[in-house]
């Protein structure tokens, strides 16, 4: 009986301490299904500003939409930035004024009119054993 209690306590403790979370970004409003979508997850304002992501994923676009999944995340505060890399060159293309030529978005769809998205308006919290789905609509200029 003592062994059963110890096993129960160990199992409960390991599940609560090592809980991992998943964030799914459901992304739509692509102008086409050409290229790929680059989705990056950040865990601080500094990392977001310096484009130093915690995780990035490349996903194909089908019927002008896609889903990006981030797994094995510890509890915490995050923000996501995505863009449609239509020519697969690994960067968001801009014109000579710095205006994006490719669609882009952020986790809470808080996109300022004439500036890059920021971490704080787009942050979200992930807690113990969560699967969170965010709906991101790309802005195409």
N, C-alpha and C positions, 0 to 999 in steps of 0.2 A: 504494500500500500504506500509506503514511504517513497518507493521508487516512482510510482505513478505521480505523486505530488511533485517530486523533483522534476520529472519529465514535463509535466504541465507548466510549472513555473519557468523552466528553461525555454519552452516553446513560446509562451506568452511574452517573456522578456525579449527573446530574439526577434519576434515579429514586431514588437513595438519599437525596439531600438533600431532595427535594420529595415524599417519600412521604406519602401521605394515607391515613387510616384511616376505617373505618366501624364504628359500633356500632348494633346492632339490639336493641331492647328488645321481647321477646315478652311481652305483658302479659295475664294472665287473672284470673278470679275477679270479674268485674264482676257486680253484682247485676242489671243489665239492660243493654240495648243503647241506652237513651235517652241523649241528650246526646253529649258528646265526651270524649276522654281528652286531658289536657294532660300532656306529658312534657317535662321540662327537664333539661339537661345542665350540670353545674357542674365547674369545674376547680380549685377550692380550698375549704378549709373555710370561709373567710371569705365567699366568694361563696355557698356553700350556706346558711350561717346568715342572711345578709342577703337571700336570695332574689334574687340577681343572676346569672342564668344566662348561660352562654356561648352556648347555643342552646336554643330551645324549639320544639316542634312540636305541632300539634293533629291528632289522628287520630280517625276514626270508629270506633265500637265495633260489631262484628258478631258475633252469637252469643256475646255476653258475653266477647269477647276482641279483641285488636288488636295491631298491631306499630307501633312508632315507630322511625324511622331517623335517625341523626345521621351526616352525611358530612363529608368534607374536614377531618378532625380531625388535628392534628399529634400526634406521639407525646406521651404524657403520662398523668397520673393524673386520673381523673374520677369523678363519682358522678351518679346519676340520681334524680330525684324525679318521681313521677307521681301524678295524681289524676283521679278520674272526675267531671268537671264535668257533672252530670246536667241542670242547668238552664241551662247555657251562660252563666253570669254572669261568667266569668273568674276566679273565686276559689273556694277550697275553703271550703264552708259549714261552720260549726260551731254547736253549741248554746250556750246561755248560759254553760256551764261551759268552753267552748273545745274540747269533744270533737267531732271531725269527724263530719259527717253524710253525707259522701261518701267512697267508697273511696279509699285512698291506698296507695302503695308506694314502695320504693327499690331501687336496683340490686342489692344483695346480700340483699334481704329481711330486713335487720336493722332491725326496728321495735321500739323500746322500748315497754314496756307503757303507761306514762303520760307519754310525752314525744314530741316530734317526732323524726323520724329525724335522724341526724348523718352528716356527710361520711365521717369515718374508718372506721367500721364498714362503710360501703357503697361505699368506693372500689375502683377497679379500674384496672389499667394497660393502656394500648394502645401497642403497639410497631409498628415499621415494616411497612407494607403489610398491615395486619391487618383482617379483618372479624370482629368479635366479637359473639356473640349472648348476651344475658342474659335470664334467665327471671324475670319479676317477677310475684308473686302479690299482688293487692290485699288489704288488710285492710279489712273492712267492719265498723263498730261499730254 
